[in-house]
Amino acid sequence: MNSDFGSDFITISDEEGNDFVLEHVDTIEVDDMFYLAFLPTDMDEDDEEYGIIILQAIEENGEEVLASIDDDARLESIFEKFAERFASEE
């Protein structure tokens, strides 16, 4: 995903079949794995219910897909790395 040409948007579906449009805001590499940060497009600036969504790029059946991070400690660690990057950009 290249930000040189503007924002990237994806649509994901949850287990119940609900679709959500997300805006890709950043990607980092940690331990040879890529993690992508997204924001919901339907999020209001004052809405505290939503937050950053972090997905991991994995290979599945020879194809790159995005997956949730099941390890809470790993997710927290990756979130902190994104938070540091966002803070340094401000």
Secondary structure as UniProt FT lines:
FT   HELIX           3..5
FT   STRAND          8..13
FT   TURN            15..16
FT   STRAND          19..30
FT   TURN            31..32
FT   STRAND          33..40
FT   TURN            41..42
FT   TURN            45..46
FT   STRAND          53..60
FT   TURN            61..62
FT   STRAND          63..67
FT   HELIX           72..89
//
